[in-house]
Amino acid sequence: MPTTAVNTQKREYRGRFAPSPSGPLHFGSLIAAVGSFLDAKANQGKWLVRIEDIDTTRVVNGASDDILHTLEAYGLHWDESVIYQTQRHEHYQAIVDELISQNLVYACHCTRKEIKAIGGIYQGHCRHKNHSLSDSALRLTQQFATSNYADLIQGEIHVDSQLAQEDYLIKRSDGLFAYQLVVVVDDIAQGISHVVRGADLLEPTARQLSLFKQLNQPAPQYAHLPLAVAKPGFKLSKQNYAPAISKKDPKPALFDALRFLGLQPEASILSLSIEQMLEWAIKTYRMELVPKSLEIQVSEDPNSAFCDFLTITK
């Protein structure tokens, strides 16, 4: 099967960082923020911030403001107004209604437990049962299954064909819109041309590419950064209680993020201001420097300079 081409025409560079407000920023999320920021600025592009708070069950009170204050402390200033997904429900519903009008959406009553019991991939059980669309989970009939695509860092990506062909949720039974829908709708609305983010989203990217095709919109180019892990397969995350990065003394964590991204800064740049460190990084940055790996193990507290990156996992 041919690989999906995601760079069909020259577009103005518009990148973004899209954290979920489920807790403070940690070293793993700092890498995504700095990596996307540097790639945008090194390409004379815009860098936007979007708060992905669509899953209100995971939102922590005050986390959105804390994330924005942290970005400012690290000199990562966004170029346009911050977008909040919880303020965009009407836009998402309009897309769902459009897809319903095309007879591409159906109601599903299968539970996660039931799907997990048959191997974890939904097999279309409710496709022809004509359940009412009211108070049901809604699935999109897959029209453009994408199992291969080119990533700017990781190279050729191949996704399980069964997963690629799955009719996936676009709205949950509790009424919340699904991430796979809203992230694409938002990227279209903001004119995002490049997405630089963690390698844990390699599989979801294939599904998002299929939705761009379904909506007849150009897809961004994707670049997936290595994940910072405490041990192989155990990424730094809010769910895993990764420590928050310091807002009071941001230079050590920023220094280690630059090292993680392959820039090889000298210790002397710690004497510079945050703004000067970022100026140096923008001039030095090239995507080719980023390690082409899925994981890099971090051995010490990333709030201290000279964090040890133990291993690189391909």
C-alpha positions in Angstrom: 0.0 0.0 0.0 1.4 3.4 -0.9 2.5 5.7 1.9 0.3 8.7 2.5 1.8 12.0 1.4 1.1 14.8 3.8 3.0 17.5 2.1 1.1 18.2 -1.1 1.7 21.9 -1.3 3.8 24.8 0.2 1.9 26.3 3.1 2.6 29.1 5.5 4.2 27.5 8.6 1.7 27.3 11.5 2.6 25.0 14.3 1.0 24.4 17.7 1.4 23.0 21.2 -1.8 21.5 22.6 -1.6 20.4 26.2 -4.4 18.9 28.2 -5.0 20.6 31.5 -4.9 17.5 33.6 -2.0 18.7 35.7 1.2 20.9 35.5 3.7 20.6 32.7 6.4 18.0 33.3 9.7 17.4 31.5 8.0 15.3 28.8 5.5 18.0 27.9 8.3 20.6 28.0 10.1 18.6 25.3 7.0 18.8 23.1 6.5 22.5 23.8 10.2 23.4 23.1 10.4 21.1 20.1 7.3 22.5 18.4 8.3 26.1 19.3 11.8 25.7 17.9 10.6 24.1 14.7 8.1 26.9 14.1 10.5 29.7 14.9 13.4 28.2 12.9 11.1 28.1 9.9 9.9 31.7 10.5 6.5 30.4 11.3 3.7 31.0 13.9 3.5 29.0 17.1 0.0 28.6 18.6 -1.2 27.2 21.9 -4.4 25.3 22.2 -5.8 24.0 25.5 -7.3 20.5 24.8 -9.8 20.5 27.6 -12.5 18.6 25.7 -12.4 15.7 28.2 -13.8 17.6 31.2 -13.5 14.5 33.4 -9.7 14.8 33.3 -9.5 18.6 33.7 -7.7 19.7 36.9 -8.9 23.1 38.3 -6.4 25.8 37.6 -4.2 23.7 35.4 -4.8 25.7 32.2 -3.6 28.9 33.8 -0.7 27.1 35.4 0.4 25.7 32.0 0.3 29.1 30.4 2.3 30.7 33.2 4.8 27.9 32.9 5.2 28.5 29.1 5.8 32.2 29.8 8.4 31.4 32.5 10.3 29.4 29.8 10.1 32.2 27.3 7.7 30.2 25.1 5.4 33.0 24.0 2.5 32.1 21.6 1.6 34.2 18.6 -2.2 34.3 18.6 -5.0 33.9 21.1 -5.2 30.7 23.1 -8.0 28.4 21.9 -10.0 26.3 24.5 -11.8 23.3 23.1 -14.6 23.7 25.7 -15.5 26.9 23.9 -15.9 25.2 20.5 -18.7 22.7 21.0 -20.9 24.3 18.3 -18.1 23.9 15.8 -17.7 20.2 16.6 -21.4 19.6 16.5 -21.6 21.2 13.1 -19.1 18.8 11.7 -20.9 15.8 13.3 -24.2 17.0 11.8 -22.5 17.3 8.4 -21.2 13.8 8.6 -24.6 12.5 9.8 -26.2 14.2 6.7 -23.8 12.2 4.6 -25.0 8.9 6.2 -21.5 8.3 7.6 -22.3 8.2 11.3 -24.2 5.6 13.3 -25.0 4.9 16.9 -23.0 2.3 18.8 -23.9 0.6 22.1 -20.8 -1.5 22.5 -18.9 -1.0 25.8 -15.1 -0.7 26.1 -15.2 -4.0 28.1 -17.0 -5.8 25.2 -14.5 -4.4 22.6 -11.5 -5.3 24.8 -12.9 -8.9 25.1 -12.7 -9.4 21.4 -9.2 -8.1 21.0 -9.5 -4.3 21.5 -10.5 -3.4 17.9 -14.2 -2.6 17.2 -15.5 -4.8 14.4 -18.6 -2.9 13.2 -21.1 -4.7 15.4 -23.6 -1.8 15.5 -23.1 -0.6 11.9 -26.4 -1.9 10.6 -28.5 -2.0 13.8 -30.0 1.4 13.3 -29.8 2.4 17.0 -31.1 5.9 17.8 -28.4 8.6 17.5 -29.8 10.2 20.7 -27.9 9.4 23.9 -25.6 7.0 22.1 -21.9 6.9 21.2 -21.4 7.9 17.6 -19.0 6.2 15.2 -17.8 7.4 11.8 -17.9 4.9 9.0 -14.3 4.6 7.9 -13.9 5.7 4.3 -10.2 6.5 4.0 -8.3 3.9 6.0 -4.7 5.1 6.4 -2.1 2.5 7.6 1.1 4.1 6.2 2.4 7.6 6.3 5.7 9.5 6.3 6.9 11.1 9.5 9.5 13.9 9.4 11.5 12.4 12.2 10.6 8.7 12.6 10.4 8.0 8.8 7.9 5.5 7.4 5.2 4.6 9.8 3.1 1.5 9.5 -0.1 1.0 11.5 -2.0 -2.2 12.0 -4.4 -2.4 9.0 -7.3 -3.6 11.2 -6.9 -0.6 13.5 -6.7 1.7 10.4 -10.0 0.3 9.1 -11.9 0.6 12.4 -15.0 2.8 12.6 -13.9 5.1 15.4 -15.8 7.2 17.9 -16.4 10.8 17.2 -18.8 11.4 20.1 -19.0 9.5 23.4 -22.2 8.2 25.0 -21.7 10.8 27.8 -22.1 13.6 25.1 -18.4 14.5 25.1 -16.8 14.9 21.6 -14.0 12.5 21.0 -10.4 13.6 20.8 -9.9 12.2 17.3 -12.6 14.5 15.9 -11.8 17.7 17.8 -8.1 17.7 17.2 -8.6 17.5 13.4 -11.4 20.1 13.4 -9.2 22.5 15.4 -6.1 21.9 13.2 -8.2 22.8 10.2 -9.7 25.9 11.8 -6.3 27.2 12.9 -4.7 26.4 9.6 -2.0 24.2 11.2 0.6 23.1 8.7 3.0 21.3 11.0 2.4 19.1 14.1 5.5 18.4 16.2 4.6 16.2 19.2 5.5 13.0 21.1 5.9 9.6 19.5 3.0 8.2 21.7 0.7 9.7 19.0 2.1 7.8 16.0 -0.9 5.5 15.8 -3.6 8.2 16.3 -2.0 10.3 13.5 -3.0 7.6 11.0 -6.6 8.0 12.1 -6.4 11.8 12.0 -5.0 11.7 8.4 -8.0 9.6 7.4 -10.4 12.3 8.8 -8.6 15.1 7.0 -9.3 13.1 3.8 -12.9 12.6 4.8 -13.3 16.3 5.4 -11.5 17.1 2.1 -8.9 19.3 3.9 -5.1 19.4 3.6 -3.4 17.5 6.4 -0.4 19.0 8.3 3.1 17.5 8.1 3.8 15.4 11.2 7.0 15.0 13.2 7.0 12.8 16.3 9.6 13.5 18.9 11.1 10.8 21.1 9.4 10.3 24.4 11.1 10.9 27.7 10.7 7.7 29.7 11.6 6.8 33.3 12.2 3.3 32.1 11.5 1.6 28.8 7.8 1.8 28.0 7.0 4.0 31.0 6.8 7.6 29.7 6.9 10.7 31.9 3.2 11.8 32.1 0.8 13.4 34.5 -0.9 10.0 34.9 2.4 8.5 36.0 3.0 11.4 38.5 5.9 13.0 36.6 7.2 15.9 38.7 6.3 19.4 37.6 9.0 21.6 36.0 10.1 24.7 37.9 8.7 28.1 37.0 11.0 29.8 39.4 14.3 28.4 38.0 13.5 27.3 34.4 17.0 27.4 32.9 18.1 23.9 34.0 15.1 22.1 32.6 15.2 24.2 29.4 18.9 23.3 29.0 18.2 19.6 29.4 15.3 19.8 26.9 17.7 21.3 24.3 20.1 18.5 25.0 17.3 15.9 24.6 16.4 17.4 21.2 20.0 16.9 20.0 21.2 20.6 20.1 24.3 19.8 22.3 24.4 23.2 24.2 27.5 24.0 26.1 27.2 24.5 29.9 28.1 28.2 29.4 24.7 29.0 27.9 23.3 28.6 31.4 24.8 32.0 32.2 22.5 33.5 29.5 18.9 34.7 30.0 16.0 32.5 29.0 15.4 34.7 26.0 19.1 34.4 25.0 19.1 30.6 25.4 16.1 30.4 23.1 17.7 32.7 20.6 20.7 30.4 20.5 18.5 27.4 20.2 16.5 28.8 17.3 19.7 29.5 15.4 21.1 26.1 16.2 18.0 24.0 15.7 17.6 21.6 12.8 15.1 18.8 12.8 17.9 16.5 11.5 19.5 16.8 15.0 16.6 15.3 16.8 17.3 11.6 17.7 15.3 9.3 15.4 14.1 7.1 18.3 10.8 6.4 20.0 12.1 6.7 23.6 15.0 8.2 25.5 15.4 7.2 29.1 15.9 10.1 31.6 17.7 9.1 34.8 17.6 12.1 37.0 15.4 15.1 38.0 15.1 17.2 34.9 14.8 20.3 37.0 18.5 20.0 37.5 20.9 20.7 34.6 22.9 17.8 33.2 20.1 15.3 33.5 21.5 11.9 32.3 19.9 10.4 29.2 20.7 6.8 29.8 19.5 5.0 26.7 17.9 5.5 23.4 15.3 3.0 22.4 14.6 2.6 18.7 
